[in-house]
Amino acid sequence: MTTILFNKPHGVLSQFTDARSPIARATLSDFIDLPGVYPAGRLDRDSEGLLLLTDDGRLQARIADPAFKLAKTYLVQVEGLPDEAVLNQLRGGVMLADGPTRPAEVALIDDPGLWPRDPPIRVRASIPDRWLKLTIREGRNRQVRRMTAAVGHPTLRLVRWSVGDWTLADLAPGRWRPA
């Protein structure tokens, strides 16, 4: 069984090919030359961070299937300064167009000092931003972004830091290592 951890850079698709776009976009094949492994779950093109790849179908299902409630932790830079009431909304679950989310674990954190993003996030001098550490146990399409927007604090930068016990610690963007 092969399982690897990959630090997906911003702008990279969570797949090995991109037949849909007439414009060449970066894919996993630009970074990983290891036959037989496939992503266990997805990260949007504009999100960064931990992506697990494996050749084990059972493990892939356990990671990707929300029924297993595997914790996924994100470092989220949001627009504005969320207060305790906003954090409590996230902790209690947020109503989205496709129904309520499960409760999340969330805390304000200091700037985590991550690698620079290319391209950089938009910065507006008149609007402050803040970092959150947010853990969910489901994985709907663009869920974290939709959750922060629903409570009035749109996501500026989203980095998945961990999935279960696997973490990004000391793994540079565009790099991978065995799990």
Beta strands, then each sheet from edge to edge (+ up, - down):
strand 1: 3-8
strand 2: 38-39
strand 3: 48-54
strand 4: 72-79
strand 5: 95-96
strand 6: 99-100
strand 7: 105-109
strand 8: 129-136
strand 9: 155-163
strand 10: 166-167
strand 11: 176-178
sheet 1: 2+ 3- 1+ 11-
sheet 2: 2+ 3- 9- 4+ 8- 7+
sheet 3: 2+ 3- 9- 10+
sheet 4: 5+ 6-
end
